[in-house]
Amino acid sequence: MDKIDVGRKILSANEIFALKNRQLLARSGKPCFNLISSPGSGKTTLLVRTITDLKDALRVGVIEGDLQTDIDAERIRATKAPAIQINTEGACHLSAAQVNQALAKLPVEGLDVVFIENVGNLVCPSAFELGEDGKIVVLSVAEGDDKPVKYPAIFAKSKVLLVNKIDLLEGARVDFDLDRVRADARRLNKTIEIFPVSAKTGEGMQNWYDWLTGQIRSR
Amino acid sequence: MDKIDVGRKILSANEIFALKNRQLLARSGKPCFNLISSPGSGKTTLLVRTITDLKDALRVGVIEGDLQTDIDAERIRATKAPAIQINTEGACHLSAAQVNQALAKLPVEGLDVVFIENVGNLVCPSAFELGEDGKIVVLSVAEGDDKPVKYPAIFAKSKVLLVNKIDLLEGARVDFDLDRVRADARRLNKTIEIFPVSAKTGEGMQNWYDWLTGQIRSR
């Protein structure tokens, strides 16, 4: 029997919800970024500092994904930004359906940008579109400089790489070759933007803020 | 229709291979530990230092799990210990079938202990038994002290928690409350052994070596 090409891709349940999220965000004209990293790379601290430093310029909403607890949403709410916590109860990544429910609870119309902080995991979240405009991968210098070659998918798919905790490079407290990370990440992804930052001391954060506000202004 | 209890649990494919691995290791009397952590917590560095410091007392073999590359197996082989690399090609954890193939290639009879270094991921590997005698979770102080409450499964299931990179606590370079981690881990797991160590400076490693050699002697 000949194969019949029905001419359309059959979407998975996750892709259907990702498309819904993308349409919802596009209608309201709000950019949305999906933050992905290992546990403990400093995603929440990065968001807290970004929200605080840009509080007069940007209204930020956050969707927080964690296996358990609402520790991270509480940290975001302490800045007065709205945050919706999703507990995945053991699942290793956020799904587009979960994000769809959370978007319904966020006051999207009153915001300038939505961040999704995914479950801390450098592997699984890279395979699930959530309807975001771009993925942002965060790598702490304490994790070592071999991560782009060992976990290539997320570096290949991200718009931005935030190399965090660069304060730990001072006095060579951790062994980390930033040039190696740049070269390996660019080999996987020619257009990736790379910003070395310390969310703790503020070093380098202005470059990230300039990129972020540029993304919002260009819409 | 009444339900019929066939009186036995149906094993998954993974559980069947885990049982095979357990039987193989039990026959040869070799203990086997499954190291699990986030990417970049220092599992390979811990193994390299353990193998080097105990080279006159213990013959160690290693099964290395990574999405890509054989960087970690090469680091182990540089110590002269045998290492078998498994590339999961994107999968977020090792399977018992992969470990079964690797065990066939390791010279198990000539070893005192087998370590499996799982894919860097604090979530997925905790759900897949590999036939090991125990899981060992590694947490770098740079990841923060909220990880036991945020990723409880692996802390609940592990025999040992190695709190690594304690050299970074000096001068308060990272914010990390070891007492909080101890309390949260023990709340999840009353019998977990907790060893604060620095695989870089060697601090605290003797306590880990004493535990490890005790496990081997007691068989």
Contacts between the chains, C-beta under 8 A, distances in Angstrom:
chain1	res1	chain2	res2	distance
A	38	B	38	4.5
A	38	B	39	4.5
A	38	B	40	6.3
A	38	B	120	7.1
A	38	B	122	8.0
A	38	B	143	7.7
A	39	B	38	4.6
A	39	B	122	5.1
A	39	B	143	5.7
A	39	B	147	5.9
A	39	B	150	7.2
A	39	B	151	6.3
A	40	B	38	6.3
A	40	B	140	7.3
A	40	B	142	6.6
A	40	B	143	2.6
A	40	B	144	4.7
A	40	B	147	6.3
A	41	B	143	7.9
A	66	B	150	5.7
A	67	B	123	6.8
A	67	B	150	6.4
A	67	B	151	5.9
A	67	B	152	7.4
A	67	B	153	7.7
A	68	B	149	6.8
A	68	B	150	6.1
A	68	B	151	7.8
A	68	B	152	5.9
A	69	B	146	7.8
A	69	B	149	5.5
A	69	B	150	5.5
A	71	B	146	5.8
A	71	B	149	7.1
A	71	B	150	6.7
A	90	B	123	7.7
A	90	B	127	7.9
A	90	B	153	6.5
A	92	B	92	6.5
A	92	B	121	7.4
A	92	B	123	4.1
A	92	B	124	5.1
A	119	B	123	6.9
A	120	B	38	7.1
A	120	B	122	6.8
A	120	B	150	7.4
A	120	B	151	7.4
A	121	B	92	7.4
A	121	B	121	6.0
A	121	B	122	7.3
A	121	B	123	5.5
A	121	B	124	7.7
A	122	B	38	7.9
A	122	B	39	5.1
A	122	B	120	6.8
A	122	B	121	7.3
A	123	B	67	6.8
A	123	B	90	7.7
A	123	B	92	4.1
A	123	B	119	7.0
A	123	B	121	5.5
A	123	B	124	7.4
A	124	B	92	5.2
A	124	B	121	7.7
A	124	B	123	7.4
A	124	B	124	6.8
A	127	B	90	7.9
A	140	B	40	7.3
A	140	B	142	6.1
A	142	B	40	6.6
A	142	B	140	6.2
A	142	B	142	3.4
A	142	B	143	7.8
A	142	B	165	6.9
A	142	B	168	7.2
A	142	B	174	7.9
A	143	B	38	7.7
A	143	B	39	5.7
A	143	B	40	2.7
A	143	B	41	7.9
A	143	B	142	7.8
A	144	B	40	4.7
A	146	B	69	7.8
A	146	B	71	5.8
A	147	B	39	5.9
A	147	B	40	6.4
A	149	B	68	6.8
A	149	B	69	5.5
A	149	B	71	7.1
A	150	B	39	7.2
A	150	B	66	5.7
A	150	B	67	6.4
A	150	B	68	6.1
A	150	B	69	5.5
A	150	B	71	6.7
A	150	B	120	7.4
A	151	B	39	6.3
A	151	B	67	6.0
A	151	B	68	7.8
A	151	B	120	7.4
A	152	B	67	7.5
A	152	B	68	6.0
A	153	B	67	7.7
A	153	B	90	6.5
A	165	B	142	6.8
A	167	B	173	7.7
A	168	B	142	7.2
A	168	B	168	7.0
A	168	B	173	6.3
A	168	B	174	7.4
A	173	B	167	7.7
A	173	B	168	6.3
A	173	B	173	6.0
A	174	B	142	7.8
A	174	B	168	7.4
